[in-house]
Amino acid sequence: MPVFTRLRDARVRIRLRDARDAHPVTARTLRRAVHVLAAALVVGALLMPNTAPGLRPDRFTRIPAEAIIGAVLLLALPRRPRIVVAALYGAGIGVLTVLNLLDIGFTEYLGRGFNVVLDWGLLDDAQAYVADSMGSTAATAAAVGAVVLALLLVTVMALATVRLGDLLARHRVRATRGALIAGTVWVTCAALGVQISGVPVASDRAAGALKGQTRRVVDTLRDEAAFAQEARADTFGATPPDQLVPDLRGKDVVFAFIESYGRTAVEDPLIAPGVTRVLDTRTAALAKAGYHARSGWLTSATYGGSSWLGHSTALSGLWIDNQQRYRTVTSGDHLTLTKAFRKTGAWDTVGVMPGVRKAWPEAKWYGLDKVYDAFDLGYEGPRFSWSTMPDQYALEAFQRLEHGRKRDRPLMSEVILTSSHQPWAPIPELVGWDELGDGSVFGAIREAGRKSSDVIADSTESRREYGRSIEYSLTCLTQWLERYGTDDTVLVFLGDHQPIARVSGNGASRDVPVSVVAKDPKVLEKIDAWNWTEGLRPAKDAPVWRMSSFRDRFLTAYGSTPHPTEG
């Protein structure tokens, strides 16, 4: 078999040589074009930024130090070591390019770069999101395409550097002179700070990217140990049950998170008019029903996604901004705000989680006696993209299954609303609360709604539909309170994070609105010192706190006595 293979390869080489001899100009032009393409690929990869706004033509007109160093190294090596080093060097450039692309994607969707230690698991979530939004076929195609692209980048970069190494070796004298000139120009430009359009001509972008990734890994490993110790320390960890939230005894307390409800919804020129109109209208409607509200801002630990980081940060009093911190804290016994109510023994505790579709052991850490996931709420209607059911149905099911039941003691609830989850198409519409049934009524609404593919790639349409989804969620939640709330109902609702950069814009803050609503004036009097804005719409200059400070402020405001545990 090897003999036949060698004969076949020999025949192929002969044919290629004959073709070159028959068409020398074409062969020479093609060879030069491949050389130029290889050089462009390598230089382009070495200069590639890791953010979408950085992908500008002027970023690719610089001189990369890594290309000069690579050329000098390959010129100094004999043939076989040169091929091995060139292949490894090119493969490394390919891997760095993949990491840069991941950085771009994560920055656009989560407001931060890709963490090679923690974030591989989030790629599964990304595929699930695409499946929910665009269908399983699109998700599979996207996953296969991403893997093929990554492998192709690594392979092509390796082949390109090997080819360039051979080219340098064939023209060693001229290549050495060129590398010397390029190195001199680079050092001169770096020393003098020469720039074109505000961008330095001398670049060490690839080295900087590698250094950044390395620093991210080191910081992650260090943070793991430091945070584990921080999580063991708890201002209220040893507080006796009778000294936790005594000023809310007898109240039904609801903590509700609205997906992607961020500052952008209240301040963006395109989005804000509709959202603020709803906030003001619903403030007036609730006031007519006897409810009043105070509102402020919290700076979320996450952005664009990973909602569970926002939930856990708000309720634990710890800054949980990555998956490792989340795993660490949820595997311990740090006191959450929701668990504090359970610890008193004076409340039943329940979670309504329509976005949960698999085992959720974190319920124990949150201190929830009962959790209703996507399969427990009796919904038989259609899904709305990622959201398993409309918020209106989830709230009505919560009322039917728990909040509306007669019970011996009050209820503390954590409710996660999902209708404002990206891609914001199709969006549910309000129906009569008495018409909800098993949710089948939403079938026609789902069919008449927009397709996610019509919105997901258009920034203006995404912003417009995002605003509509927030209006829907706010209306559902406040109508539920108006319809089913009692004199003893206390509603605390907030956003988990800002929407993605396509909606909120690059460099947007991480602030989210937070409101406390109650009929009993004493409940709001307890937070007078917070200086929050009256009503559901926080003023632009209302206080801004880190989300991790909310738990301790809330517990303190309602009479809890600190009894710390040590780290």
N, C-alpha and C positions, 0 to 999 in steps of 0.2 A: 504493500500500500504506500509506504513512504517513497518508493521509486516512482510510482505513478504521480504522486503529488509533486515531486521534484521536476519530473518531466513537464507536467502541466504548468508549473510556475515558470519554468524556462521558456515554454512556448509563449506565455503571457508577456514575459520580458522582451522576447524577440519581436512580438507584434508591436509593443509600445515603442521599441527602438526604431522599428521600420516606419511607424507612424510619425515619429519625430523627424526621421531622415526625410520622409516624403513631404512634410510640412514644417520646415524649420522655423519660419517666422511665427506661425501659429503656436508651435510648441514653446518657443521662447517667450512669446507674449503671455501664454497661459501660465508658464512657470513663474514669470515675474509677478503676475496677478496673484498667484497663490502666495508668493513671498510677502507681497504687500498686505494681503488679507491676514496672513499669520501675524505679521508685525502689528497691524491695526487691532487685532483681537487681543494680543498680549498687552500692548500699551493701553488700550481702552479698559481692559480689566484692571490693570494696575492703577488707573486714574478714576475708576468708577466710584462715585459717592454712595453712601448707604442711606440716603433719604431721597424721597421723590422730588422735593423742591431743588435738590442739588443736581438733578439730571439736566444740566444745561450745556450747550455746546462749548462755552468757555472753560468748563471744567475738564475738557478733553484736549486742550491746546497747551498743556503744561509738559514739563520734562520730568519723567518719573525716575527718581534715584534708583529704584529697584531694578529698572531695565538696564541702567548703566552697570550696576554691580553684577547683575546676572550675565551681561555680555562679557565683562572682564573675567568672571569665573569660568565661563564656558570656553573662552579663548585660551585659558591657561591649562585646560585639561586635555589628555589624550582622547582618542576617538571613543572607546567603550565607556570609560567613566563619564565622558561628556554626554553621551546619549542617556545614561542612567540619571545623571544629575539634571539634565534638561527635562526629562520626562517627569521626575519628581517635582522640579521647580514649576513646571506647567500645571501638573496636577494640583499643587498647592495653590496656584493662582486660581484654578478652577474652583477649588473648595472655598477660597476666600470670596469669589464672585457669588457663589451660592449663598454664603453667609450675608453678603451685602444685599442680595435680593430678599432674603428673609428679614433683614433689618428694615428694608423699605416696607415690606408688607406689615410687619409688626408695628412699625411706627405709624403707618396709616390707620391701622385698626385698633391698636392698643396704646399708642402714644409713647412707645419705648422700643428699644432694639431687641433683637432675638437673643435669648440666653441659652447657650449651648448646654448648660447643665440642667435647666429646669423646663424648657419650653417644648421639648419634643412631643410631650403628651398633648399639648394644645393643637398640634397638627391634626390629631384625630377629631378634636372639637371643630376645627375648621372644615374638615371634610363633612362632618355631620351637619354643620350649618349650610354648606353648599347643597347637600342632599335635601335638607328641609326647604331651602329657598328655590332651588333650581331643578330638583329631582335627582334620583339616585344615579341615573345614567350620566348626567352632567358631573356629579360628584366623583364617580368612578373615572370618567374621562379626565377630570381635573387632577385627580390623584396620580393616575398613570402618567399624564403629561408632565406633572411636576417631577416625578422620579426620573422619567426619560430625559427631561431638560437638565436635571442635576448631573446625571451620568454623562450626558452629551457634553456639557460644559467642561467637566473634568477631563474627558477623553480628548476633546478637540484642543483644549489648552495644552495638554501634554504633547500632542502631535505637532502643534504649532511651534512650541519651544524647541522640540527636537529638530524640526525643519530649519528654524532660525539658527540653531547651534551649528548645523551642517553648513549653512550659508556663511556664517562667520568663519568657520574653519577653512572653507574654500577661498575666502578672501581675507586671510588673516592679517596681512599688512594694512590694508585699507580699513578693516574693521577695528584694529588696534588704534589706528590714528583717529578714527571716528569716535571710539569710546573715550579716548583722551580728550578730544575737543568737547564732546558732550559733558564729560565730567567737569572740565574747566568752566564751561558755561553754567552748569548747574551750581557749582560752588560760588561763582561770581554773582549769579542772580540771588542765591540764598543770602550771601553776605550783604548785598546792597538792598535786599528786600524788593527786587523788581517785581512789579505786578502788571497784569493786563486785565482791565475791567474790574479791578479790585481783587483779582485772584492771583496769588503768588505763582510765578513761572516755575520755580523750583518746587517739585512735589515729592513728598514721601508718604503719599496717601495710603498705599498698601501697608507700609510698615505701621502707620498710625492705626489702621483698621485692625491689624493683627495685635497690636499693643492694646487696643481697646477691648477686643474680645478676650485677651488674656487677663486683663484687669477685671473684666466682668466676672470671669470664672473665679479668680482669686477672691474678689469681694463677696461672691455668693457663698463660697466655702467658709469664709470668715464669719459672714452674717449668720449662717446657720447656728453656730455655737453661741454667738452673742444673743441672738433672738430667743433661743431656747431658755437662756437664763432670764431674759427680760420677761418672758411669758410666765415664768414661775412667780414673779413678783406681782402682787395684785393689791391695789389700795383697798378693795372691798372683799378680798378673798376670804377673810376670816370673820366677816361681819355676821353676827347672829341673825337668824331668820326674822325675829321680831323687830330688828333695826333696819330692815331693807324696805324701801319705798312705803313707809307707814302712811304717808299723806295721800296715797292712791288706794288705800283699802276700800273695798266695795265698788271700785270702778272696773268696767270692762275696757281694757286697754288694747288697742290695735296698733301694731307697728307694720306699716305698709311701705313697700319699696316699689317705685315706678321705674320700669326699665328705661334707661338712657335719658331720664329727665334731668337735664343739665342746665346750666346758666344760659347756654345758647338758646334754649327754648324761650327764655324770657327777654333776651336782649338782641338777638339777631334780627336785622331789619326785615327780612323776608318772613321769618318764622314767628317773631314775637307778637305782631298784631293779633293774630288769631288766638294764640295761647294766653296772652294777657287779658284779652276780652273774656275768655272762658274763666280765668282766675277771678276777675272782678265780678262777673255775673254770678259765679258760684259762691263767692264771698257774700254777696247780697242775699242769695237764696238761702244760704246757711244761717245768716243773721236773722232772716225772717222766721226760720225754724227754731231760733234760740241759740244757735251755735256761734262762737267767735273764735278767731284764730290769731296766732302769732307766727311770723315766718322769718327765717334767716338763711345763711349760706353755710355749707360744709364743703371742705376741700377733700375730694375723694382720693382714696389710695390707688384707684385704678382709672383707666380711661378707655372709652371705646368698646370695652368688653370685659370678660372675666368678672361678671357681676358678683360672684360669690366673695371676691376680695373686698368689694364695697360693703356687702352685707356683714361679713365677719368683722371688718374694721369698725363699723358703726356700733355693733353690738358687743364687741369685746373690749373696746378701749385700747386696742393695740393697732399699730400701723402694719397692716398685712397687705403688702404690695407685690407679693410673688407667691408662686405655688408652694415653694418650700416652707415659707412662713405659715401658709395656710395649713399644710400638713402637720407642721410642728404644733401649732396652737390647738387644732381640732383633735389631736391625739392626747392632749392634756386635760386638765380640769380648770382652766382659767374661767372665771365667772363671766358669763355673758349677761347682757341686760335682760334677755328673755329668761335665762336660767335663774336670775335673781328673783323673778316673780314665782317661779316654781319652788325655789328654796324656801320661800316664806310659808308654803303650805296653805296659803290663803287664796290661790288662784288655780284653776285648771289651765293648762297651756296647750295650744294647738298651732300647727303650721299648715298653711294652704299654699302648696307649691305646684302650680300647674306646669311649670317648666321642668320638673323632675320626672325622669322617665326610667330611672334605674335605681338600684339600691342606694340609699342615702344615710349612711351610718352617722353623719354629722348631726342628725337630729338629737342624739343623746347629748352632744356637747352644747347644743343650743338650748337644751332643757325643755324640749317639747314632748308632752305626753303622747300626742297623736299627730301624725303628719298625713295630709291628704295630697297625694301626688297626682300626676296627669291621669292616672287610671282609676282614681278613687272618687272622682267628683261627678261621675255619671254622665259625662258629656258624650253625645252621639253625633254631634255636628262635624263640619269639616275643619281642618286645620287652616290657619292663616299664616302661611309661610312657616317660620320657625315656631311661632306661638301655637301651642296645642289647642287653645280655646280662647275666645274673647274674654276680656276682663269682666265684662258685665255678667257673663255666665259664671265665671269663677267666684265672683262676689255673691251672686244669688245662691250658688251651691254652698258657700261658706255660711250664708244666713240660714239655709235650710238644714244643713248638717250640724252646725255648732252654735252660731251666734244667736239664732232664734229659739233655741231649745231652752226649756226651763231647767235650771240647775241650782244646786245648793250653794255654790260659791261663784264669784265672778270669773270671767274668762280673759286670759291674756293670749293674744293671737299675733302671729307673724304671717303676713300675707305678701306674696310676691306676684306682682302684676306683669304680664309679658306682652301685651298687645303692641307696645311701642318698641319692640325689639326690631333691629334691622332685619331685612331690607325695607321695611315699611310699605310693603305691598304684597297682597291686598290688605286693606285695613277694614276691620269690622265697623258696622254702624249700630247705633243704639236702636233697640226695639223696645216695645212695652215690657216692663218688668214681669207682668203677668203672662207674657207670651213666650217666655224663654223656653219652657218645657225642658226637653233633653238636649237642646241646642240645635236641633235639625232646622230650625227657622233661619239659621245663618247660611244654609246651603245656597240659596239664591243670591245672598249678599256676597258670598265668596265668589260665585261664578261671575257676578257683575263687576267685581273689583279689578283693579289693575294687576298686571302680571309683574312679578318681581324683576324680570328681565328688562322691563320697560323703565325701571327706576334705578336699578342698582348701579349703573355706570354713569348716570347723569347727576351731577352735583346739585344743580338747581332743582330738579325733580325730587331728588332725595331729601333736600332741605324742606321742600314744600310738603311732601308726604310725611316726613318725620314730624313736622309741626301738627299735622292732622292727627297723627297717632297719639301725640301727647295730649291734644285737646280731648280725644276720645277717652283716654285713660283717666284724666283728671275729672271729666264729667261723670264717668262711671263710678269712681270712688266717692265723689262728693254727693252724687245722687243716692248711692247706697246709704251713706250716713244720714242724709236728709230723710230717707224713706224708713230706715230701720234703726237708726240710733236712738238712744234713750237719754234720760237726764244724767246717767252714769257712764255714758260712752266717752272715751278719750281716744282720739285718733291722732297718731303721729305718722306722717308720711314724708318721704324724701326720695330723691333720685339716687340710683346706685353709682352712676358715673355719667360723664358727658358722652354724647354721640361721637362716632368716628370722625376723623379729620375731614372727610368728604363733606360733612355737614357742619361741624363746629369750626373748621378752618385750622390751618397749621399754626401751632403755638397757642391754641386756646387754653384758657384756664381749666382746672379740674373741679371747679366749683359746681355744686348741685344745690337746688332749693330744699329746704326742710321746713315743715309746718307742724304746729301742735294745735289741734282743734278740740274744743270741749264746750259743753253747755254750762257746766258748773264754773262760775267765775273764779272760785278759789284755785282751780287747776291752773289757770293762766296767771293768776296773781303770784303763784310760786315761781314763775319764770320772768317776772317783771325786770329783774336785774340783768337779764340777758339783753335787753334793749332791742328786741326783735321788732319787725314791722307789723303793724296791725293788718289783719287780713291774710289771704292766701298768697299774695304776691310780695316777695321780699324786695325792699328798696335796693337800688344799686349800691348804696353805701351802708346797707345793713351789715352787722357783724359777720365776719368770716372766720370760722374755726376749722382746724383740722378735724376730719371725720373721727379720728381716734379719740378726740377729747369729749365726744358726745356722751358716751356711757357715763363717765364720772360726773359730768355736769348734770345729767338727767337724774342720776341716783342722788346726788347732793341736793338738787332742787326739791326733790320730793321726800326729803327727810332722812335719807340713809346715813348711817354713821360709819365712817371709815374704820376698818380693822385690818391693817395690811398683813399680807404674807410676804416672806422674804424670798428673793430670787435664789 
